[in-house]
């Protein structure tokens, strides 16, 4: 179909697991409640950070107090 999507260096940085972990740490420090980094399978947004129950999702990292 469309072939492989070319991502800019900035997009690659924002989509990284390291960036998701930084966001999760900041959210955890701010809200003081469990936070999870979830793998989505979407190449444009491979990780999702949430403070809501991930319920059966592909959890990469979970921060708890």
Secondary structure, DSSP 8 states (H G I E B T S, - for coil): --------HHHHHHTSHHHHHHHHHHHHHHH-S-EEEEEEEETTEEEEEESS--TTSEEEEEE--
